[in-house]
Amino acid sequence: MLLSVKNLSISFETDSGRFEAVRNLSFQLDKNQVLGVVGESGCGKSITNLALMGLLPKEAIVTADELVFDGLNLLELNEKKWSVIRGKKIGMIFQDPMSALNPCFTVRYQLEEAIRNNHLGIPSDQIYPMALDLLAMVGIPDPKSRMECYPYELSGGMAQRVMIAMAISGHPKLLIADEPTTALDVTIQLQILKLLKEIQQKNNMSIIFVSHDLNVISKISDKIQVMYAGEIIETGSKEKIIKDYRHPYTNGLLHSLPGHQLHSEKLYSIPGIVPDLKNRPSGCQFAPRCQSATNDCHQNEKIQITNDNGHQWRCINPLER
Amino acid sequence: MLTYIFKRILNLIPTLFGVTVVAFILIRLVPGDPVMLLLGERGADPAVYAEMKQNLGLDQPLLIQYKKFITNALQGDLGTSLISKRKVSEEFIGRFGATLELGMAALLFAVLLGIPIGVIAALKRNSLIDYFLMGTSLVGYSMPIFWWGIILILIFSVTLGLTPVSGRISVMFEVDRITGFMLIDSLFSEDGIDAFHSAAKSIILPAVAMGTIPLAVTARMTRSSMLEVLGQDYIRTAKAKGTPVLKIVFIHALRNALIPIITVLGLMFGSIITGAILTETIFSWPGIGKWIVASINARDYPVIQGGILVIATMVITINFIVDLVYAWANPRMRGGLK
């Protein structure tokens, strides 16, 4: 096992009170596994990832029974020790590649810097060839001339490839991809997904792939985890989640994908809005928007997780199969 | 890039033309008559007065006078001072170095202190250190130069006796004009390092007095610019790839934060040159500021017209250089210039 998270909660102290952005999150990730995390914006998926990199703002309060990555207890790391993790053991790419690259420096500078950070004491004459190899590996044509480009001279897809090259420069065991295709054209999306899968297999790397788009997630993931209001509400193998989903929210997500309602005119959307985390509803967090919610759903504070051979859901009235 | 420079230079022409008109008309609108001032308070025989006026060319219509001023200026001749009877351009060159040296020292003081202060305040945002630094800079910003200069003289020259009260260098040293910068020229003089020491001591107080407001502006600007940059995605990227904190702050963040600061510094250099009038008067610094004040008092038209034209050219040139530096600092700008 590469990553084990037990009862992770992340809360923020604000002027209008304390709120839990993520609560009692438990999941595991194996080596070479691609975990897809799906959910609406504000469901806590990005926050969880930042916690794994120690990149949360200082105001965040992180508690967990266990947060172990590759034998290292992440809860005990100080700012200095995080440098052992960042870039070297966990790489990260982000949603908007154009703003994730520093506008004042060339691709070469930023890539070489990543290499220098992650391979301490590397002879300087090896850095540039290594950078060229990385650019070639992420499928950038004519790496030599791209090397001298500034970020504004790259297309979104190219910039994301550069980000990937930087993220894998330290041969991390885990790559966190936080909505890496959201800001890209659909055609480019597919290319980037393919590239990530390729690199994952070549480098024996695990990926946590975050997206709000189940369509994209299902193309790359081995396992899918559906999040709602800072909780995991359903998790299982890709096949189980796409075909045998049990939670009404997963059902709603799948049905709001364009293409699922060829015969009806209107695109489905889940009624209501995500709950205000500062003022959470009691019981199931999804109950206020759920069409099959009963009284028990609104009141039961301890909804049990049902486990069917690794396919788990947190629901009292799951869909029948 | 070359087309850009060429376009910018073309743009200078109407600006400078406007400056000549304003300078020419403004000084003639101010009450007072240079001929009367030259002849003395008790006045003179109307015939002598008329003859003098004719000699100076002041009896001709304004348009003719202006045409003469422009045609001569285009040939590099700014006229002759009514008082000293020396060429304006010659007088100017002698004083230009003094003002430029003081202005650069003041700006250096502002930048070398202001940027680190701003960076520290941004990193320690909302802490006591931040409040102290920003509070102090607000006080510095609100300080009137003439008052602040006198306070500095009182403390450091009069009470502590550390620095001279006025001038560019002690009268004991004789320095030949080579570059016009006393700090450099003094090194070439007979006394070498001692003369340099004296020149350095002389420039500290006026540079501090002149640089205080720019220092405050730079510090506050750096702080807000740094805070904005530190929240950007690319800073998170730099952290995520394991970049050491110092490198993130001083390379990734500061490089981006400098872009707006450079713009402000450029504008500030203009106001420093204009602000030189006050500082130079307080510290008896023999620069263009002090010279122009004296000329205005004497209604020395050619000096005022010429001096303002030259100062305006200087400020415009500096802004132009700043724009080029800006293009260097901001790669996106460079793209637009290609």
Interface residues (C-beta under 8 A of the other chain):
Chain A: M53 L55 E79 S83 R86 G87 K88 G91 M92 F94 D96 S99 A100 L101 N102 P103 C104 F105 E113 A114 N117 N118 Y150 Y152 E153 M163 M166 A167 S169 G170
Chain B: Q232 D233 Y234 R236 T237 A238 K239 A240 K241 G242 T243 P244 V245 K247 H252 R255 N256 I259 A329 N330 P331 R332 G335
